[in-house]
């Protein structure tokens, strides 16, 4: 019985491949039609890179996205197609609600084709970030100093962080429902303040109030870690590598700009170096 035409063609093809392997040791495979992984960045100002030049082309004016923020650095390094939804001032509710003109709910970027999601969120809920800065910077006068910020605020901000925990859990569930096959990475916030001491020429906080502000951020990051692990998604620690590079350090050392005279980013936010190091942490997790 003669071999079929299909078997004959298969034999010729296998012979050709064998000859190619013997001659060069490699087989060229075309990747021209291979789609790039889809990456969606969700978050607020620490993700957006507010104040870092140049601004991202086409981004809503009120969001402050930078072309040098960590989502863009990650996308470039990995060859991802990025949809950057990060927007300064975003809270958990802005995942489903419009935040400003041209900025719909951030979840609108998610779909079944989403492959990777980064989420850095929670500092703005309960006004923890801006409210604590405002309260702790009211130091009074030398003759009539105010009580420590932690005493004056009477546990408000730690309580707000606890209340934000279930909201973060809900956000993670929302991402899973809309992007069921995506790899989800929840990012910590990098160190804004030193754990000890202060820098009154750069930041208007006493040493005691600086330590309180740092403890709030540590509590927030612990909450984010807890919620991420409880939901079975990845947690990326950007805080630990940033210790020693806070807003009190010199311009050459810091990854976070100070309250007074910030350079290349808005005050008490990551600068370009800070975003580079957050990108490295994400890339390490992805690899």
N, C-alpha and C positions, 0 to 999 in steps of 0.2 A: 504494500500500500504506500503510495507516494506521500511525502510530507506535505502538509497544507501550505498554502501561500503564506499564512500568518507565521507558521513555524520557520519557514525559510527566511522571512524577513527578520524574525527574532534572532536567528542564528547569525545573520550578517551583522546585526546591530551589536550583539555581544562580542563578536569577533573584533569589530571596530573599536569598542570600548577597551577590550583587552590590549589591543595594539597601542592605544593611546596611553593606557596606564603603564605599559612596559616601556614606552618611549620617554615619557615625561614625568610620570609619577603623580600627575594631577589630572583632574577633569574639570574643565571650565563650566560653571553653572551660571546661567543668566539670572540676575536679580532685578532686572529692569522693571518687572511687573510685580515685584513683592511690595505690598503696601507697608507704609511706615506705621509703627504703633501709635495709637491715639492717646495723648496725654492731656488731662484736664487738671489745671491748678485752681484750687479753691482756697480762699483766705482773705485776709485783711491787709493792713499796711505793711506788716513785716514780710509778707509774701510779695506784695506789689513792688516794693523797693522805692517807696515815696521819697522824692527829693534827689534821687540819683539820676544824673544825666547820662544819655539822652532819654527823653520820654518815649514810651512805646508808641509806634505809629498806629493811629486809628483807635486808640484806647479812649474810653470816656474821660472827659476833662476832669471830673471829680474823683477819679480813682487813683491817680498818681502812679500808674504803672511805669516801670523803667525797662528799657531794653537790656539792662544789666542785672535784672532780678534773678533769683535762683531758679525759678521755673524755666526761664529762657536759657540759662546756662546748662541746666540738666537736659533740656530738649536738644540743644545743639550738640552736646557731648554724646547723646544716645541716638541721635537721628530721629527723634520723635516729631510727630505733628502735634503742636501745642495749641490748646485753647486756654488762654490765661484769663480766668474770671476774677482774679484777686482784685480787691478794691479797698482803699483806705477807709477805715471806720466800720467795716463790715461786722455784723453780729450774726449769731446763728440764724436768726429769723431771715436774714438776707440770702439764705440759700434758696428760699422759695418766694421771697418778696423782692420787688424792684427796689434798688437803693438810691439811684440817681438817674438822670437822663442818659439813656444809652446803656444802662446797666440793669438788665433784668435779673431775676433770681438766678443765683449762680448754678443751680441745678439744671438750668435749661441747656447747659453744655454737655450734660451726661447722656449716654445712650448705651445700647447693647454693644456697640462697637468700641466703647471706651476701654482701653487696656491698662492705663495707669492713672491714679488719682493721688495728688498730694493735698493734704488738708492742714492748714495752720490757722487756728481759730480759737476764740474764747476769751481773749484778753479784753475785748470791748464790751462783752456782756456784763450787765450790772454796773457799767461805767467803771470797772476795776482799774483799767489802765489810766485813763485821763483823770478820773476822780481822785485816785490815790496820789497822783502827781500834784494835783491842785491842792489837796488837803495837806500833804506833807511839805509842800514848799512854803506854807504859811508859818514861818518860824518865829514871828513876833520880833520884839526889839531886845537889845541886850539887857535893858532894865526890866523888861516884862516879858520874858520868854514864854512861849506857849508850852503846854504839856506835850509829851511825845505824841506823834501822829497816831500810833496804835491805840493810845488811850482816848484821844479826841474822837476817833472814828468808831470806837466802841464795838469792834468786831464786825463792822459792816462788810468789809471787803472779803475777809475769809468766808463769811456766810454767802456772799454773792458767788464766790467760786464754787462752793458746794452746790448751789442752785444751778450753776451752769453745767455741772456734770451730766445730768439727764438730758440736757439739750444737746450736748456733744454726742451722747449715745444715739439720740434721735437723728442727728445729722449723719452719723455713720450708717445707720439703718437706711436713711434716705438715699445715700450713695449706692449702697448694695442693691436696693430695689431698682434703681435707674440704670446702674452699670453692673449687672450681675457677674460679669467675668473679669472685672477690673481688679488690679492689684492696688490696694489702698494703703497709703502711708500717712500716718498722723505725725506731724512735726511738733516738737517742743519749741519754745521760744528761747533764743540765745540770751545770755546774761546781759542785762541792761546795767545792773548796779554791782559794785563789789560786795562781797559777803562781809567784809570788815572795813572799817574806816569810811572816810568820805572825802570829797574834793570840793570845798565851798566855793572856790573860784570858778569851777565848771558846773556844778550842780547845786541848787539852792536847798539842800537837805542836810540836816544834822547827821552825825554818825549813827545815832540811834534810829532816826527815821530812814536813813539809807538801808540799814540792816532790815528794817521792817518791810520796805519796798522789795528788797531781794527775797525775803521769806514769802511774800505774796506770790512772786513769780515762781519760786520753787514749788509752792503749793499748787499753783495753776498747772505746772508741768507734770507734777505727780498725778493730778486729776486726769490730764490728757493721757498719760501712760495707762492709768487704771482703766479708763474707758476704752482705749484702743485694744488692750489685751483682753478685756471682758468681751469685746465684740469680735475677737479673732482676727484683727488686722494688725499691721505692723506699726511700731512706734519708732520714730527716728529722734535720737537724743542730740539736739543741736546745742543744748545748754552746757553740758560738761566740757566739750572741746573749747567753748568760748570763755570759760572761766580764766580770768587774767587778761581778758581783752575787752573789758567793760568800758563804760563811758567815762570813767575816771582816769583812764590810761592816756598816754601820750598819743599824738596823732599817728605816729609810726606804728604803735602797738595796738591801738583800739580797733575793734570791729563794730563798735557802737558809738554814735556821736553823742556829745554831752548836751546838756540843756542850754548852756551859754556858748555862743560862737561855734555852732556845728559846721563841719566842712564836708560838703559833698553828699549830704543827706539831711533830712529834718531831724530835729533834736530828739534824743533818746530813742533812736531807730538805727537799724543796721546800715552801715555804709557799704560801698562796693566790696570791700574785703570781707565784710560780714556775709554778704550774699555769696561770695565765692566759697566760703567755708560751709555755709548751709548747703550749697550745691554739692560739695564734696561729701557731706554726710548722706545726702540722698543717693548720690551715685554709689557710695559704699554699700548702702542698703540694697540697692537694685542689683549690684554685682555679687 
